[in-house]
Amino acid sequence: MIHLSSPLPNVETEEILLEELLDLDAHDLIVFNDDVNTFNHVANVLVKVCRHTREQAEQCTLIIHYKGKCAVKKGSQEELKPMCEAILDAGIQATIV
């Protein structure tokens, strides 16, 4: 009979922990809801700026509308900064956290 428990460390768990450590520099680009911009405008900007598929962009706009905000992209500060600026330039509230 083979036992599932093993004296060897769980390689999958160690890989996940390593990925989390490597993501210490990862930030989120957050887009906020407002009463000005249309779903279509926000979705179009997400497609153009964040390179979302249309479906991704539409899902994000629904989350933004119903939850008040959505993390639309994860990455380094350097990667996200020009995206955030482009979203702000389009008249949409956004920040990097």
JOSUL-V32127 format. One record per backbone hydrogen bond with DSSP energy under -0.5 kcal/mol. NH is the residue of the N-H (numbers start at 1). CO is the residue of the C=O. If there is no record, write none. Layout:
nh:NH co:CO
nh:NH co:CO
//
This chain:
nh:11 co:9
nh:14 co:10
nh:15 co:11
nh:16 co:12
nh:17 co:13
nh:18 co:14
nh:19 co:15
nh:20 co:16
nh:21 co:17
nh:22 co:18
nh:23 co:19
nh:24 co:21
nh:25 co:22
nh:26 co:23
nh:27 co:75
nh:29 co:73
nh:30 co:28
nh:30 co:95
nh:31 co:70
nh:32 co:93
nh:33 co:68
nh:42 co:38
nh:43 co:39
nh:44 co:40
nh:45 co:41
nh:46 co:42
nh:47 co:43
nh:48 co:44
nh:49 co:45
nh:50 co:45
nh:50 co:46
nh:51 co:47
nh:52 co:46
nh:57 co:53
nh:58 co:54
nh:59 co:55
nh:60 co:56
nh:61 co:57
nh:62 co:58
nh:63 co:59
nh:64 co:60
nh:65 co:61
nh:66 co:62
nh:67 co:63
nh:68 co:63
nh:68 co:64
nh:69 co:63
nh:70 co:31
nh:72 co:29
nh:72 co:70
nh:73 co:29
nh:75 co:27
nh:80 co:76
nh:81 co:77
nh:82 co:78
nh:83 co:79
nh:84 co:80
nh:85 co:81
nh:86 co:82
nh:87 co:83
nh:88 co:84
nh:89 co:85
nh:90 co:86
nh:91 co:88
nh:92 co:87
nh:95 co:30
nh:97 co:28
//
